[in-house]
Amino acid sequence: MTPGDAILVGAMAFFASIVGGLAGYGTNLLMPLVLVPIVGAEATVPILAVSGLVNNATRLAVFRDRVDWPRVAPLIAVALPFCFVGAGAYSLLSGRQASMVIGVMLLVLVPGRYLLKRWPLPASRPVTLGAGALYGLLTGGTPGAGIVLVALLVSMGLAGPAVIATDSAVSLVVGIAKVATFQALGDLPPSSWVLALVVGGIGVPGVMVARWLGERMSMTLHGAILDTAILAGGAFLVMRGAGWT
């Protein structure tokens, strides 16, 4: 990694942590845009799994009093086994296949979030368990599945800081299992751990900035900018995986 690459990764990590602190998602959707060209698609998801532990722990500490604990336990219980499946499947992909999977997921998640907002889900136990299974499978093998969890939590009636707090609690526990899976499969060498912890550490002050900006920034503008960046990046990664770039 060149000094220029390091600066780019650090800047994106700080910016992405602010976005994640504002919306509860976005950190792992934006980071692949700079990590994939630098470290490769295969290493990106394991690295983001480790850095995500730092980001989610920070968010949970900041918003701990707003966690909806009755929803956390069943979501985690169902998400964990599916997370193992998703992570195991991702480790079998080649570089181009991994890039394609990440790109397609980025392109699908943005319209998927709007569909969930338009058609809210009932706050029933089967829906909660189904949401946990879907989230676990997606988060195990792709970055940015937090956007799905956030959309599902909103559709089930949570709002504001409660969404961010509950998402962080679920994501932290599932993330630990995800990291353990990648480590056991040999996808997290020491160099990946170093980069991941640096990315996560840079994001800590970003969460604090996000709390300050949350009262001053239009969420409509924030959402439009984020969605545009995600769609553009997803299209680029799909073209990269297809060998067009």
DOMIDREN-418954 format. One record per atom (N, C-alpha, C): x, y, z; residue in one letter. Coordinates in steps of 0.02 Angstrom, whole numbers, plus 50000, padded with zeros to 5 digits. Layout:
// DOMIDREN-418954
XYZa ...
This chain:
// DOMIDREN-418954
500424994050000m 500005000050000m 500445006250000m 500335010749952t 500725016849947t 500465021949998t 500875027250012p 500625032550057p 499975035650032p 499915036449967g 499295039149939g 498695034649952g 498805028049945d 498275023249960d 498075023650033d 498575024150077a 498435024450149a 498025030550167a 498185036250137i 497815042450150i 497095041750125i 497015038750066l 496345037850038l 495925033250082l 496215027750105v 495845023050148v 495655026450214v 496125030250243g 495995033650306g 495445038850299g 495465042750245a 494955047950234a 494265044750225a 494245039350186m 493595036050175m 493345032850240m 493795030050280a 493595027050343a 493275032150389a 493565038150392f 493295043450434f 492615045850408f 492575046950343f 491945049150313f 491405043850320f 491575037550307a 491085032150310a 490825031150381a 491255032250431s 491035031550501s 490535037050519s 490615042950490i 490135048350502i 489465046450471i 489485043850409v 488875041750376v 488525036350416v 488915031350439g 488625025950478g 488325028350544g 488655033250575g 488395035950637g 487755039950628g 487665042750568l 487065046650554l 486465042150537l 486605036850498a 486045032850472a 486015025850500a 486535023550533g 486545016650557g 486795011750504g 486925014150444y 487195010050391y 487625014450346y 487995011350302g 488385015150253g 489135014150260g 489385012650320t 490105011850329t 490385006450285t 490105000450287n 490354994850248n 490104994850176n 489664999550159l 489455000350090l 489945004950053l 490235009650088l 490695014450056l 491415011950055l 491635008450107m 492335006350111m 492555001850053m 492134997250027p 492364993249970p 492574997249910p 492305003349903l 492475007449845l 493215009149843l 493545009449901v 494265010849902v 494675004649919v 494384999949956l 494764994049976l 494844988949920l 494314987849880v 494354982749828v 494924984049778v 494994990249752p 495544991449705p 496234990949738p 496284991749804i 496934991849838i 497134985049864i 496674981649900v 496854975249931v 496524969249897v 496064970449850g 495724965049816g 495064963349848g 494604960649808a 493934959249833a 493934953749885a 494384948649878e 494374943049925e 494514945349996e 494974950250004a 495174952450070a 494704957650100a 494284960750058t 493884966450081t 493384964650135t 492974959450124v 492454957650173v 492754955650240v 493284951250241p 493584949750307p 493864955850343p 494174960450306i 494444966550337i 493884970750366i 493344971550329l 492784975550353l 492424972150410l 492454965450414a 492154961950470a 492504963850535a 493174964450533v 493554966350593v 493434973650610v 493504978050561s 493404985250574s 492694986650597s 492224982550574g 491524983450594g 491424982250668g 491834977950698l 491774976750770l 491914983250808l 492424986950787v 492594993250820v 492044998350810v 491794998850748n 491275003750733n 490635002350772n 490424996050773n 489804994350807n 489874994950883n 490454993250909a 490554994050982a 490525001451001a 490805005750959t 490785012950973t 490075015550971t 489695013550919r 489005015850913r 488575013250971r 488695007050991l 488325004151046l 488465007851111l 489095009851122a 489275013651182a 488935020451182a 488885023551124v 488595030251119v 487835030051127v 487515024951099f 486775024651099f 486505018851142f 486895016551191r 486715010451228r 486035010951264r 485825017051282d 485205017751319d 484585017251274d 484695016651208r 484135016351161r 484045009451129r 484405004451153v 484354997751123v 483684994551140v 483364991751090d 482734988051100d 482934980751113d 483094979151176w 483364972551192w 482894966751176w 482224967351182p 481794961751164p 481864959451092p 482074964051048r 482164962150978r 482864959250965r 483344960951007v 484044959050995v 484134951550999v 483884948451053a 484014941251064a 483774936751008a 483134937250986p 482914932750932p 483264934150866p 483424940450851l 483784942050790l 484474938750789l 484824939150844i 485494936250849i 485454928650845i 484974925650880a 484924918350882a 484834915450812a 484454918850769v 484334916250702v 484904918350654v 485164924350663a 485674926950617a 486334923150622a 486524920750681l 487184917650690l 487304911650645l 486874906550644p 487014900850600p 487034902650526p 486604907250505f 486604909350435f 487224913450418f 487494916950468c 488104920750457c 488684916050442c 488724910350477f 489254905450464f 489204902850392f 488604901650369v 488494899250300v 488724904350249v 488524910650259g 488714915950213g 489454917050210g 489784917150268a 490514918250270a 490884912450238a 490654906350250g 490974900550219g 490914900650144g 490344902650118a 490234902950046a 490674908250014a 490734914050048y 491144919550020y 491874917550014y 492134913650061s 492844911750061s 493014907450001s 492524904549968l 492644900149911l 492664903949845l 492504910449845l 492464914249783l 493154916549760l 493234917149694s 493844920049665s 493804927649670s 494334931049651g 494354938349654g 493794941549614g 493704939449551r 493184942449509r 492494940749534r 492414934549557q 491754932649584q 491584936649646q 492074937649690a 491954941549750a 491774948749733a 492124951649684s 491984958449662s 491274958949635s 491074953849596m 490404953849567m 489874953349622m 489984949049672v 489504948149726v 489424954749764v 489984957949781i 489944964349818i 489574969549777i 489754970149712g 489434975149670g 488694974149662g 488484967949649v 487774966449642v 487394968049706v 487694966249763m 487364967449827m 487264974949839m 487774978949822l 487704986249830l 487134988849787l 487074986349725l 486554988749680l 485854986649704l 485804980749735v 485154978249757v 484924981349822v 485394982849867l 485204985149934l 484864991949934l 485064996449889v 484775003149890v 484025002949872v 483825000149814p 483104999749802p 482744995349851p 483094990149877g 482794985749927g 482594989449990g 483014994250010r 482854998250069r 482215002250059r 482135005149999y 481535009249986y 480905004849982y 480974998749957l 480394994249955l 480164992550026l 480644991350071l 480464989750140l 480144995650175l 480365001750158k 480065007650187k 479355008650162k 479235006850098r 478575007850068r 478075002650093r 478314996450104w 477874991150128w 478134988650195w 477944991950249p 478184989950316p 477994982750333p 478424979550371l 478294972750393l 477954972650461l 477504967950474p 477184967550539p 477694965450592p 477614968050653a 478084966650706a 477914959950740a 477904954550701s 477744947950727s 478384943850737s 478334938550776r 478914934350789r 479184931050725r 478744928250682p 478994925250619p 479374930250576p 479124936450573v 479464941550533v 480144943150564v 480164943650630t 480804945050664t 481314939550650t 481094933250655l 481544927650643l 481764927350569l 481294928750523g 481474928850452g 481964934350437g 481874940150469a 482344945650460a 483034943850484a 483064940350541g 483714938250567g 484064933450521g 483694928850491a 483994923950445a 484264927450383a 483874932050355l 484084935650295l 484704939850309l 484694943450364y 485254947550382y 485884943350394y 485814937750430g 486394933550444g 486714930950381g 486314928550333l 486584925950270l 486944931350231l 486634937250226l 486924942650187l 487554945450220l 487534946350286t 488114949450319t 488704944650321t 488574938150318g 489124933350318g 489544933650255g 489234935150197g 489584934850134g 489644941250096g 489374946750122t 489414953150086t 489514958750135t 489784964450111p 489844970250154p 489204974350152p 489074978050204g 488524982850201g 487834979950212g 487774973750237a 487114970950249a 486744974550305a 487094978950341g 486764982950392g 486204987050365g 486244988850301i 485704992750270i 485054988750271i 485114982050263v 484524977750265v 484244977450336v 484684976550385l 484454976250454l 484134982750476l 484434988450458v 484134994950475v 483444995650444v 483394993950379a 482744994450346a 482224989950378a 482434983950397l 481974979350429l 481754981950498l 482214984750536l 482044987350602l 481564993250596l 481684997550547v 481225003250535v 480535000650516v 480524995650472s 479884993150449s 479494989650505s 479854987550558m 479524984350615m 479354989250670m 479434995850656g 479195000850703g 479715004650742g 480355003050737l 480865006850773l 481025013250735l 481285018250771a 481435024550738a 482015028050773a 482355032550737g 482875036750765g 483445032850796g 483695035350854p 484265032150887p 484145024850907p 483515022950916a 483355015950934a 483565011250878a 483495013550816v 483705009450759v 484455008450759v 484825013950766i 485555013650766i 485815009350823i 485515010250882a 485735006550941a 485594999050934a 484994997250913t 484814990250907t 485214986950851t 485294990450796d 485704987850741d 486424986450765d 486704991050803s 487394990150827s 487454984250874s 486964983250917a 486984977550964a 486964970850927a 486514970350878v 486474964150839v 487094963150797v 487314968550763s 487884968050718s 488534966350755s 488604968750816l 489214967450854l 489274959950870l 488744956950894v 488774949850912v 488864945450850v 488464946950798v 488524943050736v 489214944250704v 489464950350710g 490124951850682g 490684947850714g 490634946550779i 491134942450814i 491144935450784i 490554932650772a 490514926050741a 490794926150670a 490664931450634k 490904932050565k 491664932350563k 491964936250608v 492694936850611v 493004930050630v 492694926650678a 492944920050699a 492934915150640a 492414915550598t 492374911050540t 492924912550490t 493024918850474f 493554920650426f 494244918850453f 494344919750519q 494984917950549q 495104910450544q 494594906550558a 494664899250554a 494794896850483a 494534900450434l 494624898550364l 495274901250334l 495654905050374g 496294907650351g 496254913950308g 495684917450313d 495584923450271d 495784929950306d 496074929350367l 496274935350403l 497004934850425l 497484935950378p 498194936050397p 498344942150440p 498924942450472p 499094948150515p 499034954950480p 499224955250416s 499184961650380s 498464964150376s 497984959650367s 497284961550364s 497044964050432s 497264960750485w 497084963050553w 497324970150566w 497954971450546v 498234978150557v 497824983450520v 497704982250456l 497324987050416l 496624987950444l 496304982450463a 495624982750489a 495584986750553a 496054985650599l 496044989250662l 496194996750652l 496624998350604v 496765005350588v 496135008650561v 495795005250514v 495175007950485v 494655008850540v 494575003950584g 494095004550638g 494265010050686g 494915010750702g 495125016050749g 495005022950721g 495125023850657i 495005030450625i 494265032150628i 493845027050627g 493125028250627g 492835030350694g 493195029250749v 492935030850816v 492755038250822v 493215042850806p 493025049950811p 492475051850761p 492425047950706g 491905049350657g 491215048450686g 491125043550730v 490475042450762v 490295048450806v 490795051150841m 490675057050883m 490465063050840m 490795063850783v 490615069250737v 489905068250712v 489725061950699a 489055060450673a 488515062550722a 488645061550786r 488135063550835r 488045071150834r 488595074850825w 488545082150822w 488195084350759w 488335080950702l 488025082950638l 487295080850634l 487105075750672g 486435073050667g 485885078250678g 486035083350718e 485535088550732e 485565094250682e 486045094050635r 486155099750591r 486105098150517r 486095091750499m 486115089850428m 485455086950406m 485235088750346s 484625086050318s 484725078650301s 484315074250330m 484385067150317m 484185065450245m 483765069650215t 483575068450145t 484185069450100t 484565074850112l 485165076050073l 485685070650086l 485755068750149h 486235063550167h 486075057050132h 485435055250132g 485225048950100g 485325049050025g 485195054749993a 485285055249921a 486025054549901a 486455057849939i 487175057449924i 487425050249934i 487225047149989l 487445040450004l 487205035449951l 486565035849932d 486295031149883d 486645031949816d 486795038149797t 487135039349733t 487835036149734t 488195037149789a 488865034349794a 488845026649794a 488355023749828i 488305016449831i 488155013549762i 487675016549727l 487485014049661l 488065014649611l 488405020349613a 488975021349567a 489535016349583a 489675015449646g 490195010649666g 490005003549649g 489375001749660g 489144995049644g 489214993549570g 489024998449528a 489094997549455a 489824996549436a 490275000449467f 490994999749453f 491244992749471f 491044990249529l 491284983649551l 491004978049508l 490384978749485v 490104973749439v 490504973649374v 490664979549347m 491044979949286m 491754977049296m 492024978249355r 492694975549372r 492664967949374r 492144965249407g 492074958049411g 491954954749344g 491614958449299a 491484955749232a 492084956649185a 492604960149208g 493194961149167g 493134966949118g 492664971549132w 492564977249087w 492984983249105w 493314983149165t 493744988749186t 494434986249204t 
